[in-house]
Amino acid sequence: MTDEEAAIRQLVETWMAASRRGDLETVLDLMTDDVVFMVPGKEPFGRQAFAAAFKGMGETKVDGASEIVELKVLGDWAYIRNRIDMSATPPGGKPVRRSGYTLTLLRKEADGRWRLARDANLLAG
């Protein structure tokens, strides 16, 4: 495994751990300013809409696992294909489980850090 691949794998682990903690600041630091998210049934959205949705989850507990199925570094860009299993449990409610694949493009920024730049999330209930 190259240093670049290890850094990308660490980014994914950090994202998952921060999501579990509800740590929006850390998650936002892992994405580019011009990030674009694509999810089924919605128009693509960026950083502000992501942050609003994250905050809108309130006390909902998120848990999950991510398995990188494919990772390829292409200069200052890379892609990963992930298999994700996750659950979101609202206070006093039942968990909502989703699983499926994501295709994520990452960009190595001027500070030398990899950040999520584009994400197509295909999780289904």
C-alpha positions in Angstrom: 0.0 0.0 0.0 1.4 3.4 -0.9 1.4 6.4 1.4 -1.3 8.0 -0.7 -3.6 5.0 -0.4 -3.0 4.9 3.3 -3.9 8.6 3.7 -7.1 8.0 1.7 -8.0 5.0 3.9 -7.4 7.1 7.0 -9.6 9.8 5.6 -12.5 7.3 5.3 -11.9 6.0 8.8 -11.8 9.6 10.2 -15.1 10.4 8.3 -16.8 7.4 9.8 -15.6 8.0 13.3 -16.5 11.7 13.1 -20.0 10.9 11.8 -20.5 8.5 14.7 -19.6 11.3 17.2 -21.7 13.9 15.4 -18.6 15.9 14.8 -19.6 18.1 11.8 -16.5 20.3 12.0 -14.2 17.3 11.4 -16.4 16.0 8.5 -16.4 19.4 6.8 -12.6 19.6 7.1 -12.4 16.3 5.1 -14.2 17.8 2.0 -13.2 20.4 -0.5 -14.9 23.8 -0.6 -16.5 22.9 -4.0 -17.6 19.4 -3.0 -20.7 17.9 -4.8 -22.9 15.2 -3.3 -25.3 13.1 -5.4 -28.0 11.0 -3.8 -31.0 9.3 -5.4 -34.1 11.5 -5.8 -32.4 14.8 -5.1 -30.5 17.5 -7.0 -26.8 17.5 -6.4 -25.8 19.6 -3.4 -22.7 21.1 -1.8 -21.1 21.8 1.5 -23.7 24.2 2.9 -26.6 21.8 2.2 -24.6 18.9 3.6 -23.9 20.9 6.8 -27.6 21.8 7.2 -28.7 18.2 6.7 -26.1 17.0 9.3 -27.3 19.6 11.8 -30.9 18.7 11.0 -30.3 15.2 12.3 -30.2 16.6 15.8 -29.6 13.8 18.4 -29.9 11.0 15.8 -27.2 8.5 16.4 -25.3 7.3 13.3 -23.3 4.1 13.1 -21.9 2.2 10.3 -19.0 0.4 8.5 -17.2 1.2 5.3 -15.2 -1.2 3.2 -13.1 0.2 0.4 -13.6 -2.2 -2.5 -11.5 -0.3 -5.0 -9.0 2.5 -4.7 -7.0 4.1 -7.5 -4.7 7.1 -7.2 -4.3 9.1 -10.4 -1.9 12.0 -9.7 -3.7 14.6 -7.5 -7.0 12.8 -8.0 -8.2 9.5 -6.7 -11.4 7.4 -6.6 -12.8 4.9 -4.2 -15.6 2.5 -4.5 -17.0 1.8 -1.1 -19.5 -0.7 0.4 -21.3 1.1 3.3 -23.6 -0.4 5.8 -25.1 2.2 8.2 -27.9 2.9 10.6 -29.4 6.1 11.9 -31.4 5.9 15.2 -33.5 8.9 16.2 -34.0 9.5 19.9 -36.6 7.0 21.2 -37.0 5.6 17.6 -36.1 2.6 15.7 -32.9 2.4 13.6 -33.2 3.1 9.9 -30.7 0.9 8.1 -29.2 1.5 4.6 -26.5 -0.2 2.7 -24.9 0.0 -0.7 -22.1 1.5 -2.7 -20.6 5.0 -3.1 -18.3 6.2 -5.8 -16.1 9.0 -4.4 -13.6 11.3 -6.1 -10.9 12.7 -3.9 -8.5 15.6 -4.6 -5.1 16.2 -3.1 -5.1 19.9 -2.1 -2.3 22.4 -1.9 -1.8 21.6 1.8 -1.0 18.0 0.8 -4.2 16.6 2.3 -6.7 14.4 0.4 -10.3 15.6 0.6 -13.6 14.4 -0.7 -14.5 16.3 -3.9 -17.4 14.4 -5.4 -19.6 11.7 -4.0 -22.3 9.6 -5.6 -24.1 7.7 -2.8 -26.2 4.8 -3.9 -27.3 3.5 -0.4 -30.8 2.0 -0.3 -33.1 1.1 2.5 
